[in-house]
Amino acid sequence: MVSATFSEQLLCWFDQHGRKDLPWQQNKDPYRVWVSEIMLQQTQVSTVIPYFQRFMARFPNISSLATAPLDDVLQQWTGLGYYARARNLHRSAQLVCTEHSGVFPDTQEQLMALPGIGRSTAGAICAIALDKRAAILDGNVKRVLARYHGIDGWPGQTSVARQLWEWAEQHTPAQHFGDYTQAIMDLGATLCTRSKPSCGQCPLSGGCKALAEGTPTRYPGKKPRRQQPVRQCLFLLIQNPAGDVLLQQRPASGLWGGLWVFPQCDHKDEIEQTCSSLGYRATDWKLLPGRRHSFSHYHLDYQPALITVRPQQQVMDTSALVWYNPQSTLAVGTAQPVRQLLQELLERQQPKQSTR
C-alpha cells in the first residue's frame, strides 16, 4: 500500500498548503489548462502568471487562437523564450478546429498527437481538466520521485526515465486525479526544490530515501556536462534617416522561428554586401561592444553594428522586412537580444536631461 500512503499524505498536505489561487486553477477548462501547462514548461510560475493573463485576454478560446496570425501569437509570447512552444500552440489550435470541430480532445492518445504535447503534458490535461486518471512526470515530479525512491542517474537517460514513469503510474491514486497532479507538482516547486529543499516541512519525509541518506540534493543525477559550442555573428542595426530600424522575419522553423530580428552576417567585411542584398546601401557604420546570449545547447556571441543606409535602385522582395520606430509599441514577436538592443536605441534617441 506504499502508493496509497504516498498519495494520501500528499493530498492531505495539498489541502492545507497547496496553491489553489493560480489563474489557470479558477476555470479548469481544457484550453486554459493546456496553455498553462505549455507555458510552465521550463518556466517558473511567477514568470508565467502575467503572460498567461495577457494571453487569455487576447486569445480567450481555442478558435481565437487558431484564427490569429502567428505574428500575434509570437508577440504575446515575447519574453517567455522557447518560441517553438508558441508555434506548436498555434498549430495545435488550428488542428483542433479543423480535425476535431473545435472540441478539445479528451483522450491522452489524441492529445499526444498534437504538436508540442508529450506524455506528461497530456497526462496533466487529462487529470486536471478532464478528471481522468493519468500520470505526469515534469521536472518537479522527477525530482520528487528520484529523491523519494533514491533513483540514481540523470532523468534524461532511458533507463532512469522508465523507473520514474513506473513510480509515477503506481503513485497516481484511483480518485482525486486533478488535486494529486497539482499536489505533486506543487511539492516539487515549493518544498522539494533543486537546491535547499525544505525537508522538515515535507509530508513525504518519513519515507524519503534521499533524506535518510542525508544527501537529498544528490538526486536526481545531473545531465552529463559537455562543452557548449560558441557561434558568432553580427547583428545589423540598420537605420534610415528617420531613425527607424530594419527588422527581418526569421523562417517559420528553426532558431527564433517566425520572430522578427535584426539582419545578420558572420563578419564585418560582409556588412555592405548584406545591406545590398536587402536593397540598401550602407553609408556609414560602427561596431558596438559585443555580448553573449546563451541557449540550452550553445552560446551566441554577437556584436551589434549600427548602420545608416539609403535605398538602392533595385526591386526587392520586402515581405519579410519591416521598418520599426523604437518609440512605438512593438506589435510583432521579437527575440530577447533584439528587444534589449531596441531599448538601447530608444535611449540613444531620447534627449539627455540636464543635470543642473
Sequence and secondary structure as in RCSB ss.txt:
>XXXX:A:sequence
MVSATFSEQLLCWFDQHGRKDLPWQQNKDPYRVWVSEIMLQQTQVSTVIPYFQRFMARFPNISSLATAPLDDVLQ
QWTGLGYYARARNLHRSAQLVCTEHSGVFPDTQEQLMALPGIGRSTAGAICAIALDKRAAILDGNVKRVLARYHG
IDGWPGQTSVARQLWEWAEQHTPAQHFGDYTQAIMDLGATLCTRSKPSCGQCPLSGGCKALAEGTPTRYPGKKPR
RQQPVRQCLFLLIQNPAGDVLLQQRPASGLWGGLWVFPQCDHKDEIEQTCSSLGYRATDWKLLPGRRHSFSHYHL
DYQPALITVRPQQQVMDTSALVWYNPQSTLAVGTAQPVRQLLQELLERQQPKQSTR
>XXXX:A:secstr
 HHHHHHHHHHHHHHHHS    GGGSS  HHHHHHHHHHHTTS HHHHHHHHHHHHHH  SHHHHHHS HHHHHH
HHTTS  THHHHHHHHHHHHHHHHSTT    SHHHHHTSTT  HHHHHHHHHHHH        HHHHHHHHHHHT
  S TTSHHHHHHHHHHHHHHS SS HHHHHHHHHHHHHHTS SSS  GGG TTGGG HHHHHT GGG S     
    EEEEEEEEEE TT  EEEEE  SSSTTTT EE  EESSGGGHHHHHHHTTEEEEEEEE   EEEE SS EE
EEEEEEEEEEE SS    TTEEEE TTS   S B HHHHHHHHHHHHHHS      
